[in-house]
């Protein structure tokens, strides 16, 4: 469990700099340059991600069950996951879906975390998915309060983007349902 917690602190911590210390972030970029900041940010993010993935795997070997979700919630989780990958695509392919969601990446993270909290009841699950849900809510509040939003590299706006978002996102979701989730976690979301 300590490795999972350390990974969450590192990964979500670096992703929370804009939430808790935006002036410090801007000062670091001004002092050292955007390329160095992005490089260090990426390294810290990658280290945190690898640590939390490994820590989650270790924690799952000795699960501490906090609650046992009813089977029906697993079906609800599958439905909540349907828009997640299209929303992730929409974060980088501007169109009507991205405009309607306003912050599609954060909406996707909230849905992903909520779905997994409904379907899983171990301490490791609650820590992992609960931390991501709390972070996404905090970041959404922070984004509302920012005077100048951070720019995210995106594809040019186009009439086909919404079609690509929906079809591509659903294809990826199908891949996760039938192969990728089992390959990554050893657990089939289909039971």
KATA-V518844 format. One record per residue. N is the residue number from 0. PSI is psi in whole degrees, -180 to 180 (* if undefined). Layout:
# KATA-V518844
n,psi
N,PSI
N,PSI
This chain:
# KATA-V518844
n,psi
0,-35
1,-35
2,-40
3,-48
4,-44
5,-42
6,-42
7,-43
8,-45
9,-50
10,-53
11,-27
12,-49
13,-33
14,-6
15,0
16,-42
17,-22
18,-49
19,-22
20,59
21,-36
22,-40
23,-43
24,-50
25,-37
26,-39
27,-40
28,-42
29,-38
30,-43
31,-12
32,152
33,-37
34,-45
35,-44
36,-49
37,-36
38,-48
39,-40
40,-45
41,-43
42,-45
43,-41
44,-47
45,-44
46,-44
47,-42
48,-47
49,-41
50,-43
51,-34
52,-48
53,-45
54,-37
55,-42
56,-43
57,-45
58,-32
59,-18
60,-26
61,71
62,141
63,108
64,122
65,-36
66,157
67,108
68,143
69,152
70,-35
71,-32
72,-25
73,-36
74,-39
75,-42
76,-43
77,-40
78,-41
79,-29
80,-17
81,-48
82,-4
83,-53
84,-40
85,-39
86,-38
87,-43
88,-41
89,-25
90,-24
91,-7
92,88
93,137
94,-163
95,-37
96,-46
97,-42
98,-42
99,-39
100,-20
101,-51
102,75
103,-34
104,-44
105,-37
106,-42
107,-44
108,-42
109,-44
110,-44
111,-48
112,-45
113,-45
114,-43
115,-30
116,-33
117,-33
118,-14
119,140
120,22
121,164
122,-42
123,-41
124,-46
125,-41
126,-51
127,-58
128,-34
129,-39
130,-43
131,-38
132,-46
133,-42
134,-46
135,-39
136,-46
137,-41
138,-38
139,-42
140,-43
141,-42
142,-40
143,-33
144,-12
145,133
146,-43
147,115
148,151
149,141
150,141
151,131
152,130
153,160
154,160
155,150
156,142
157,157
158,-28
159,-10
160,-43
161,-38
162,-44
163,-42
164,-50
165,-53
166,-49
167,-44
168,-42
169,-34
170,-45
171,-42
172,-44
173,-42
174,-41
175,-42
176,-44
177,-18
178,-53
179,-42
180,-43
181,-44
182,-42
183,-40
184,-17
185,6
186,131
187,128
188,-15
189,2
190,*
